[in-house]
Amino acid sequence: MGWIFKIQDHRVIHQGSASRRHTPFALAAEALAMKAALTAASRIEFTSISVFLDSQVLTSLLNTKTAMNELQGILHDIALLCRSFVYCIFSFIPREANLLADMLAKAALVSLNCPAL
């Protein structure tokens, strides 16, 4: 998992990563990464956040507040975390526009001796 926080002029002000050895499927990993990033943003005491994800499916689930049995608990946790912000919005961007976060996530995989996706 990898995330990057930038301010409006696109300067990086914080970045982070985490790894989990066992994740049931790729979408669950994306959702766990989102939960970790929102937790970090909350700890830094951000009041507003615009989130750019390279997962169209997760972006859609978050924006429509659609339940998915396999992700129900994680999506609920994300919804609770969003309440800690005055403003929280999710937008899709292609992976090519999210390369730094993708590199952080792949580095976290390597640290677990897992093959990169």
PyRosetta script that sets phi, psi and omega in degrees:
from pyrosetta import init, pose_from_sequence

init()
pose = pose_from_sequence("MGWIFKIQDHRVIHQGSASRRHTPFALAAEALAMKAALTAASRIEFTSISVFLDSQVLTSLLNTKTAMNELQGILHDIALLCRSFVYCIFSFIPREANLLADMLAKAALVSLNCPAL")
pose.set_psi(1, 140.4)
pose.set_omega(1, 177.5)
pose.set_phi(2, -146.4)
pose.set_psi(2, 144.7)
pose.set_omega(2, 178.2)
pose.set_phi(3, -146.8)
pose.set_psi(3, 155.1)
pose.set_omega(3, -178.7)
pose.set_phi(4, -137.2)
pose.set_psi(4, 135.9)
pose.set_omega(4, 175.1)
pose.set_phi(5, -109.7)
pose.set_psi(5, 126.7)
pose.set_omega(5, 177.4)
pose.set_phi(6, -123.7)
pose.set_psi(6, 151.7)
pose.set_omega(6, 173.2)
pose.set_phi(7, -91.8)
pose.set_psi(7, 178.0)
pose.set_omega(7, -171.5)
pose.set_phi(8, -57.0)
pose.set_psi(8, -29.3)
pose.set_omega(8, 179.2)
pose.set_phi(9, -87.5)
pose.set_psi(9, 14.3)
pose.set_omega(9, 174.4)
pose.set_phi(10, 73.5)
pose.set_psi(10, 11.8)
pose.set_omega(10, 174.9)
pose.set_phi(11, -76.8)
pose.set_psi(11, 136.2)
pose.set_omega(11, 177.8)
pose.set_phi(12, -75.3)
pose.set_psi(12, 126.7)
pose.set_omega(12, 178.5)
pose.set_phi(13, -112.4)
pose.set_psi(13, -15.0)
pose.set_omega(13, 177.9)
pose.set_phi(14, -164.3)
pose.set_psi(14, 145.0)
pose.set_omega(14, 171.7)
pose.set_phi(15, -144.2)
pose.set_psi(15, 154.4)
pose.set_omega(15, -178.8)
pose.set_phi(16, -155.6)
pose.set_psi(16, 165.9)
pose.set_omega(16, 176.4)
pose.set_phi(17, -152.4)
pose.set_psi(17, 160.8)
pose.set_omega(17, 177.3)
pose.set_phi(18, -152.2)
pose.set_psi(18, 161.3)
pose.set_omega(18, 178.4)
pose.set_phi(19, -135.6)
pose.set_psi(19, 150.0)
pose.set_omega(19, 175.8)
pose.set_phi(20, -133.1)
pose.set_psi(20, 132.3)
pose.set_omega(20, -177.1)
pose.set_phi(21, -71.3)
pose.set_psi(21, -38.8)
pose.set_omega(21, -175.4)
pose.set_phi(22, -122.0)
pose.set_psi(22, 111.4)
pose.set_omega(22, 175.3)
pose.set_phi(23, -128.3)
pose.set_psi(23, 129.1)
pose.set_omega(23, -171.3)
pose.set_phi(24, -62.7)
pose.set_psi(24, -35.1)
pose.set_omega(24, 179.7)
pose.set_phi(25, -161.8)
pose.set_psi(25, 166.7)
pose.set_omega(25, -172.1)
pose.set_phi(26, -58.6)
pose.set_psi(26, -40.7)
pose.set_omega(26, -179.0)
pose.set_phi(27, -65.0)
pose.set_psi(27, -34.7)
pose.set_omega(27, 176.0)
pose.set_phi(28, -64.4)
pose.set_psi(28, -40.0)
pose.set_omega(28, 177.6)
pose.set_phi(29, -62.9)
pose.set_psi(29, -41.4)
pose.set_omega(29, 177.6)
pose.set_phi(30, -62.0)
pose.set_psi(30, -43.5)
pose.set_omega(30, -179.3)
pose.set_phi(31, -66.2)
pose.set_psi(31, -41.0)
pose.set_omega(31, 177.1)
pose.set_phi(32, -64.1)
pose.set_psi(32, -37.1)
pose.set_omega(32, 176.6)
pose.set_phi(33, -63.5)
pose.set_psi(33, -41.2)
pose.set_omega(33, 178.7)
pose.set_phi(34, -63.5)
pose.set_psi(34, -43.3)
pose.set_omega(34, 178.4)
pose.set_phi(35, -61.5)
pose.set_psi(35, -43.6)
pose.set_omega(35, 179.3)
pose.set_phi(36, -64.0)
pose.set_psi(36, -41.6)
pose.set_omega(36, -179.7)
pose.set_phi(37, -66.1)
pose.set_psi(37, -43.0)
pose.set_omega(37, 179.1)
pose.set_phi(38, -66.7)
pose.set_psi(38, -35.6)
pose.set_omega(38, 176.0)
pose.set_phi(39, -62.7)
pose.set_psi(39, -44.4)
pose.set_omega(39, 178.1)
pose.set_phi(40, -63.1)
pose.set_psi(40, -42.3)
pose.set_omega(40, 179.4)
pose.set_phi(41, -63.4)
pose.set_psi(41, -38.1)
pose.set_omega(41, 178.5)
pose.set_phi(42, -66.8)
pose.set_psi(42, -40.7)
pose.set_omega(42, 179.0)
pose.set_phi(43, -64.9)
pose.set_psi(43, -33.9)
pose.set_omega(43, 178.6)
pose.set_phi(44, -76.8)
pose.set_psi(44, -8.1)
pose.set_omega(44, 178.5)
pose.set_phi(45, 70.9)
pose.set_psi(45, 37.2)
pose.set_omega(45, 170.4)
pose.set_phi(46, -65.2)
pose.set_psi(46, 145.3)
pose.set_omega(46, 176.2)
pose.set_phi(47, -103.2)
pose.set_psi(47, -26.5)
pose.set_omega(47, 179.7)
pose.set_phi(48, -135.7)
pose.set_psi(48, 146.6)
pose.set_omega(48, -178.8)
pose.set_phi(49, -151.2)
pose.set_psi(49, 135.0)
pose.set_omega(49, 170.4)
pose.set_phi(50, -109.3)
pose.set_psi(50, 121.7)
pose.set_omega(50, -174.5)
pose.set_phi(51, -106.0)
pose.set_psi(51, 129.0)
pose.set_omega(51, 178.4)
pose.set_phi(52, -114.2)
pose.set_psi(52, 114.9)
pose.set_omega(52, -177.2)
pose.set_phi(53, -111.7)
pose.set_psi(53, 149.2)
pose.set_omega(53, 175.3)
pose.set_phi(54, -100.4)
pose.set_psi(54, 23.4)
pose.set_omega(54, 174.5)
pose.set_phi(55, -117.8)
pose.set_psi(55, 107.5)
pose.set_omega(55, 179.4)
pose.set_phi(56, -63.2)
pose.set_psi(56, -38.6)
pose.set_omega(56, -178.2)
pose.set_phi(57, -64.0)
pose.set_psi(57, -48.4)
pose.set_omega(57, -179.8)
pose.set_phi(58, -65.5)
pose.set_psi(58, -40.0)
pose.set_omega(58, 177.8)
pose.set_phi(59, -58.3)
pose.set_psi(59, -44.8)
pose.set_omega(59, 179.3)
pose.set_phi(60, -64.7)
pose.set_psi(60, -44.6)
pose.set_omega(60, 178.7)
pose.set_phi(61, -59.4)
pose.set_psi(61, -42.6)
pose.set_omega(61, -178.0)
pose.set_phi(62, -70.1)
pose.set_psi(62, -40.9)
pose.set_omega(62, -178.0)
pose.set_phi(63, -73.0)
pose.set_psi(63, -32.9)
pose.set_omega(63, -178.8)
pose.set_phi(64, -93.8)
pose.set_psi(64, -5.5)
pose.set_omega(64, -176.8)
pose.set_phi(65, 54.3)
pose.set_psi(65, 39.0)
pose.set_omega(65, 179.7)
pose.set_phi(66, -81.1)
pose.set_psi(66, 137.1)
pose.set_omega(66, 177.8)
pose.set_phi(67, -85.6)
pose.set_psi(67, 146.0)
pose.set_omega(67, 174.9)
pose.set_phi(68, -138.4)
pose.set_psi(68, 116.7)
pose.set_omega(68, -172.2)
pose.set_phi(69, -46.5)
pose.set_psi(69, -45.3)
pose.set_omega(69, -175.6)
pose.set_phi(70, -67.3)
pose.set_psi(70, -21.7)
pose.set_omega(70, -176.7)
pose.set_phi(71, -117.5)
pose.set_psi(71, 8.5)
pose.set_omega(71, -171.6)
pose.set_phi(72, -51.8)
pose.set_psi(72, -48.2)
pose.set_omega(72, -178.3)
pose.set_phi(73, -65.5)
pose.set_psi(73, -43.2)
pose.set_omega(73, -179.4)
pose.set_phi(74, -66.9)
pose.set_psi(74, -43.7)
pose.set_omega(74, 179.3)
pose.set_phi(75, -63.3)
pose.set_psi(75, -36.7)
pose.set_omega(75, 176.5)
pose.set_phi(76, -63.6)
pose.set_psi(76, -44.2)
pose.set_omega(76, 178.1)
pose.set_phi(77, -61.1)
pose.set_psi(77, -41.3)
pose.set_omega(77, 178.7)
pose.set_phi(78, -63.4)
pose.set_psi(78, -43.4)
pose.set_omega(78, 178.9)
pose.set_phi(79, -60.7)
pose.set_psi(79, -41.6)
pose.set_omega(79, 177.4)
pose.set_phi(80, -64.1)
pose.set_psi(80, -42.8)
pose.set_omega(80, 178.4)
pose.set_phi(81, -61.9)
pose.set_psi(81, -38.7)
pose.set_omega(81, -180.0)
pose.set_phi(82, -60.7)
pose.set_psi(82, -29.1)
pose.set_omega(82, 179.9)
pose.set_phi(83, -68.0)
pose.set_psi(83, -16.6)
pose.set_omega(83, 179.2)
pose.set_phi(84, -80.7)
pose.set_psi(84, -4.1)
pose.set_omega(84, 179.4)
pose.set_phi(85, -110.9)
pose.set_psi(85, 146.3)
pose.set_omega(85, 174.2)
pose.set_phi(86, -67.0)
pose.set_psi(86, -37.7)
pose.set_omega(86, -175.8)
pose.set_phi(87, -137.0)
pose.set_psi(87, 128.7)
pose.set_omega(87, 177.5)
pose.set_phi(88, -148.2)
pose.set_psi(88, 117.1)
pose.set_omega(88, -178.4)
pose.set_phi(89, -132.5)
pose.set_psi(89, 147.6)
pose.set_omega(89, -179.1)
pose.set_phi(90, -116.1)
pose.set_psi(90, 132.2)
pose.set_omega(90, 179.0)
pose.set_phi(91, -135.3)
pose.set_psi(91, 145.0)
pose.set_omega(91, 177.2)
pose.set_phi(92, -85.4)
pose.set_psi(92, 138.1)
pose.set_omega(92, 168.3)
pose.set_phi(93, -135.0)
pose.set_psi(93, 150.3)
pose.set_omega(93, 178.0)
pose.set_phi(94, -66.2)
pose.set_psi(94, 152.7)
pose.set_omega(94, -179.2)
pose.set_phi(95, -55.9)
pose.set_psi(95, -35.1)
pose.set_omega(95, 179.8)
pose.set_phi(96, -61.3)
pose.set_psi(96, -24.2)
pose.set_omega(96, 178.1)
pose.set_phi(97, -92.2)
pose.set_psi(97, 0.9)
pose.set_omega(97, -176.3)
pose.set_phi(98, -127.8)
pose.set_psi(98, 34.6)
pose.set_omega(98, -171.5)
pose.set_phi(99, -63.8)
pose.set_psi(99, -38.3)
pose.set_omega(99, -177.8)
pose.set_phi(100, -65.0)
pose.set_psi(100, -44.2)
pose.set_omega(100, 176.8)
pose.set_phi(101, -64.7)
pose.set_psi(101, -38.6)
pose.set_omega(101, 177.8)
pose.set_phi(102, -63.0)
pose.set_psi(102, -40.8)
pose.set_omega(102, 178.2)
pose.set_phi(103, -65.2)
pose.set_psi(103, -39.2)
pose.set_omega(103, 177.3)
pose.set_phi(104, -63.1)
pose.set_psi(104, -41.9)
pose.set_omega(104, 179.1)
pose.set_phi(105, -64.5)
pose.set_psi(105, -42.2)
pose.set_omega(105, 179.8)
pose.set_phi(106, -67.4)
pose.set_psi(106, -35.1)
pose.set_omega(106, 176.9)
pose.set_phi(107, -65.8)
pose.set_psi(107, -36.1)
pose.set_omega(107, 177.4)
pose.set_phi(108, -65.9)
pose.set_psi(108, -36.9)
pose.set_omega(108, 176.0)
pose.set_phi(109, -63.5)
pose.set_psi(109, -44.3)
pose.set_omega(109, -179.8)
pose.set_phi(110, -60.9)
pose.set_psi(110, -36.2)
pose.set_omega(110, -179.7)
pose.set_phi(111, -64.3)
pose.set_psi(111, -21.4)
pose.set_omega(111, 176.0)
pose.set_phi(112, -93.7)
pose.set_psi(112, 4.7)
pose.set_omega(112, -174.2)
pose.set_phi(113, 59.4)
pose.set_psi(113, 38.0)
pose.set_omega(113, 176.8)
pose.set_phi(114, -104.8)
pose.set_psi(114, 146.9)
pose.set_omega(114, 175.8)
pose.set_phi(115, -68.5)
pose.set_psi(115, 139.2)
pose.set_omega(115, 178.3)
pose.set_phi(116, -69.0)
pose.set_psi(116, 148.9)
pose.set_omega(116, -179.8)
pose.set_phi(117, -77.9)
pose.dump_pdb("model.pdb")
